[in-house]
Amino acid sequence: MDFYELNHLNDHELDIVMKEFEGHLRKILVDYLNNVNYNKNYCQESLLLIRTVYENYPLIEYLSLAFSRTTIHFVEFENLLKTCRMLKTLLLHITISSYTPKSFEEESREKLSSVLIKSAPENLREIRLMEMEFPLETFDAFLDNWRGRTPLSIIASVPLYQKEEFMKILIKYMDNVGYLLW
């Protein structure tokens, strides 16, 4: 089976269902923004889901994940990227808290960029970032480090294309990176 509609499950329920498919899914897409069952235990549940994916679904091609910006989440996310080498599309819903210090948010963006550059599979062609905006310097460094790889579409829920500074960076890398959509 390639795809199963899993939108109305929280990560814990999703983990249980995924184990039943014994690694035969190629697409695991969850609409976290509209998922009424997305709950306060997402931090632990999302870790469990990330582990289930990389332990049981090394051939996954399309994946949506919600995760917190904890060190262990970034470690597990990197394990997933290193294991799931067929991954083509990645939708990331990274949690935001009004209590998160700005310095921690910036560090998290840098970590995400670093993990993607270091461990992203060669097949990765699309990254969708929900609720996250990269600072100009991080975005510029990410695209600079992506040179020579497969063309990449980056789709962000934050309307970066409206900012002139980001457009200048996009234009700078259009020939080297490929196509970028915002």
C-alpha positions as CSV (number, residue, x, y, z in Angstrom):
1,M,0.0,0.0,0.0
2,D,1.4,3.4,-1.0
3,F,-0.9,5.8,0.9
4,Y,-3.4,5.7,3.7
5,E,-5.4,8.7,4.9
6,L,-4.1,9.4,8.5
7,N,-5.3,12.9,9.1
8,H,-7.5,12.3,12.1
9,L,-5.0,10.6,14.4
10,N,-2.7,12.0,16.9
11,D,1.0,10.9,16.7
12,H,0.5,8.1,19.2
13,E,-2.4,6.7,17.3
14,L,-0.6,7.1,14.1
15,D,2.4,5.3,15.5
16,I,0.2,2.3,16.4
17,V,-1.4,2.2,12.9
18,M,1.9,2.5,11.2
19,K,3.3,-0.5,13.0
20,E,0.4,-2.5,11.5
21,F,1.5,-1.6,8.0
22,E,5.0,-3.1,8.6
23,G,6.9,-0.6,6.6
24,H,4.7,-0.7,3.5
25,L,3.6,2.9,3.4
26,R,5.4,5.4,1.1
27,K,3.4,8.5,2.1
28,I,2.6,9.5,5.6
29,L,0.9,12.9,5.5
30,V,-0.8,14.4,8.5
31,D,-2.5,17.8,8.5
32,Y,-1.3,19.0,11.9
33,L,-2.9,22.5,11.5
34,N,-6.4,21.1,11.1
35,N,-6.0,18.0,13.2
36,V,-8.4,18.2,16.2
37,N,-6.6,15.3,17.9
38,Y,-3.2,17.1,18.0
39,N,-2.7,17.3,21.7
40,K,-0.4,18.5,24.5
41,N,1.6,15.2,24.5
42,Y,2.9,16.0,21.0
43,C,6.5,16.3,22.3
44,Q,6.8,12.6,23.4
45,E,4.4,11.3,20.7
46,S,6.3,13.1,17.9
47,L,9.6,11.5,19.1
48,L,7.9,8.1,19.0
49,L,6.6,8.7,15.5
50,I,10.0,9.9,14.2
51,R,11.6,6.7,15.6
52,T,8.9,4.5,14.1
53,V,9.4,6.1,10.7
54,Y,13.2,5.6,10.6
55,E,13.1,2.1,12.2
56,N,10.3,0.8,10.0
57,Y,9.9,2.9,6.9
58,P,13.4,3.5,5.3
59,L,11.7,3.7,1.9
60,I,9.3,6.5,2.8
61,E,9.0,9.1,0.1
62,Y,6.5,11.7,1.5
63,L,6.4,12.6,5.2
64,S,4.9,15.2,7.4
65,L,6.2,15.6,10.9
66,A,5.4,17.8,13.9
67,F,8.2,18.2,16.4
68,S,9.4,20.4,19.1
69,R,12.8,22.2,19.0
70,T,14.4,20.1,21.6
71,T,17.9,18.7,21.2
72,I,16.6,15.1,21.1
73,H,14.1,16.0,18.4
74,F,16.9,17.3,16.2
75,V,19.0,14.2,16.9
76,E,16.1,11.9,16.0
77,F,15.3,14.0,12.9
78,E,18.8,13.7,11.7
79,N,18.6,9.9,12.3
80,L,15.5,9.9,10.2
81,L,17.1,11.8,7.3
82,K,20.2,9.5,7.4
83,T,18.0,6.4,7.3
84,C,15.2,7.4,4.9
85,R,17.2,8.0,1.8
86,M,14.2,7.8,-0.6
87,L,12.5,10.9,1.0
88,K,11.3,13.3,-1.7
89,T,8.9,15.6,0.2
90,L,9.2,16.7,3.8
91,L,6.5,18.8,5.6
92,L,7.7,20.1,8.9
93,H,5.4,21.6,11.5
94,I,7.7,22.9,14.1
95,T,6.0,24.0,17.3
96,I,6.2,27.6,18.4
97,S,5.6,28.9,21.9
98,S,5.1,32.4,23.0
99,Y,7.4,31.5,25.9
100,T,10.3,30.5,23.7
101,P,13.2,33.0,23.9
102,K,14.2,34.6,20.6
103,S,17.8,33.4,20.9
104,F,16.5,29.8,21.2
105,E,14.3,30.2,18.1
106,E,17.3,31.5,16.1
107,E,19.4,28.6,17.3
108,S,16.7,26.2,16.3
109,R,16.6,27.6,12.8
110,E,20.3,27.2,12.5
111,K,20.1,23.6,13.8
112,L,17.4,22.8,11.3
113,S,19.4,24.3,8.4
114,S,22.6,22.4,9.6
115,V,20.8,19.1,9.9
116,L,19.2,19.4,6.5
117,I,22.5,20.3,4.8
118,K,24.4,17.6,6.6
119,S,21.9,14.7,6.4
120,A,19.2,15.4,3.7
121,P,18.9,12.5,1.2
122,E,19.8,13.2,-2.4
123,N,16.2,12.6,-3.4
124,L,14.8,15.4,-1.3
125,R,13.1,17.9,-3.7
126,E,10.6,19.7,-1.5
127,I,10.6,21.1,2.0
128,R,7.5,22.6,3.4
129,L,8.0,24.7,6.6
130,M,5.0,25.4,8.7
131,E,5.1,28.2,11.2
132,M,8.8,28.9,10.8
133,E,10.8,31.7,9.1
134,F,14.5,31.6,8.5
135,P,16.6,34.7,9.3
136,L,18.3,36.2,6.2
137,E,21.7,35.0,7.1
138,T,20.6,31.4,7.8
139,F,18.5,31.3,4.6
140,D,21.5,32.6,2.6
141,A,23.9,30.0,4.2
142,F,21.4,27.2,3.6
143,L,21.1,27.9,-0.1
144,D,24.8,28.4,-0.4
145,N,25.4,25.0,1.2
146,W,22.7,23.4,-1.0
147,R,24.7,24.1,-4.2
148,G,25.4,21.1,-6.4
149,R,22.4,19.2,-5.1
150,T,19.1,18.3,-6.5
151,P,16.9,21.4,-7.3
152,L,14.8,22.2,-4.3
153,S,11.3,23.6,-3.8
154,I,10.9,25.4,-0.4
155,I,7.4,26.2,0.5
156,A,6.8,28.3,3.6
157,S,3.7,29.2,5.5
158,V,5.3,32.6,6.3
159,P,5.1,34.8,3.2
160,L,8.8,35.4,2.7
161,Y,8.4,36.3,-0.9
162,Q,6.9,39.6,0.2
163,K,10.2,40.6,1.7
164,E,12.6,42.2,-0.8
165,E,15.7,40.9,1.1
166,F,14.6,37.3,0.6
167,M,13.9,37.9,-3.1
168,K,17.5,39.1,-3.6
169,I,18.8,35.9,-2.0
170,L,16.5,33.8,-4.2
171,I,17.7,35.5,-7.3
172,K,21.3,35.0,-6.2
173,Y,20.9,31.3,-6.1
174,M,18.3,30.6,-8.8
175,D,20.9,29.2,-11.3
176,N,22.8,27.2,-8.7
177,V,20.1,25.8,-6.6
178,G,17.3,25.2,-9.0
179,Y,13.7,26.3,-8.4
180,L,12.3,27.7,-5.3
181,L,8.7,28.4,-4.5
182,W,7.3,30.5,-1.7
